[in-house]
Amino acid sequence: MANKIDEYEFETKMTMREIEKVLNNAFAKMGVESRQSIGGSTADMAIQVKGKPALLSPFIYVLEIYVWDNGDRRTIQVNAVGSGGATYFGTALTGQTGVYMDLKSAKKKRNILLKLFGEKW
């Protein structure tokens, strides 16, 4: 089953360097455990971050962050990513951890990031 994606996009006059500082601050507040570049994107910056929504949670949250530099403005898209129901039941049956991407948790983490950018969602 395909992943569910909840997109949020906005524009800012922040520089790329300022955006990087906000992102690093947000990653610390969100408890990001890993981050990696997303290959094949047309964005000037494309990052996927992952972490656990709570200390002992068997689930993870996943955010995809894309930034396009449009000269005097930057467009930022933040995607909260969630697994389909089949993954949830498969995870519950096998007892695997870190496989099921919880969309609700991803949205909460995304909102922390948006707040640091001064966005009202």
N, C-alpha and C positions, 0 to 999 in steps of 0.2 A: 504494500500500500504506500502511496506517495506521502511525502512529508507535507504538513500544513505550514503555510507561511503567512504571517501577519506583518505587513509592510507599513512603515511610517517614513515619510520623506519631508524634508524641509530645506530651506536655504539659509545661509548665514554669510556675514561679511568677515568672519574670522579668517585668519590666514591658515595655511596648512599646518604651520608650526603650533599655532594656538589650538587648533583642533586636536593635534597629537597630544598636547598637554592635558586637555579636557578628557580625552579618551584614556590616557594613562591614569588620571585621577579616578575616573569612573571605574576602570578595571580593578583598581585597588578596593574601592567601596563595594563592588559587586562580588568580590571573591573569585575573580577569574583564575582558573587553574591552568589553562592553556590557551594559546592564541597562535594562529598561523595565517599566512597569506592565502588568499583565494586566487588560484591561477585561472587564466583565461578570461578575466574580467576586463571590460573597457574602462573601468574606474581608475582614477589616479591612485587611490588607496582602496584595497579590498582585504578585510580581515574577518576571520571567523574566531569567536571566542567561546569557550566552554567552561562550565563549572558546575558545582553542586548547589542546588537551591537551599539546602540546609546541611548541617554537618554530617549527619548519618543517613542522608537520603540515598536511596538506590538509583534515583533518577538524575538527569543532568539538564541544564538549560543550554541552549545554543543561540547565539546572536551572530548575524552576518552584517557587517558594517561596510558600506561603500561610500566613497567620497570622490566627487568630480570637481575639478578646479575649472571654473568657468570665467576666469579672468578676475573680475571685480567681486564675484560671489562664488561660494562653494555650495554644491548640492550634496546633502547627506541623506542616505537611505539606511535605515536600521530595520532589519528583518528579524522578528522573533520566529524561531523554527521549532516545530513540534512533530512528534512521531504520530503515525496513525494508530488506530485502536488495536490492530493485529500485533504491533510491536509491544504494546502494553501487556496484552495477555500472554504473549510469548515470553516476555520478561518475567511476569508473575509466575508462570509455570516452571520456568527453568531456574529462577532465582538469580539471574544475571544482574549485575549492577552496572550503571554507567552506559546503558544502551538506550533506554527510553528517554526521549527528549520531551520534557514537559513544557507545553506551550504556555500554560498559565504562569509558570515560573519565569519563562523567557520574557513574557510581557512585563512582569514585575521588574526584572533586571533592566529591560529596555527603558522603562519609565524612570529608573534611577539615572540612567545615562541622559535621557531627554531633559530631565530636571536640571542637570549640570550644564546643559546647553541653553537653559532658559526657555525651553519649549513648553507650551501648554497643549496637551493632547486631548 
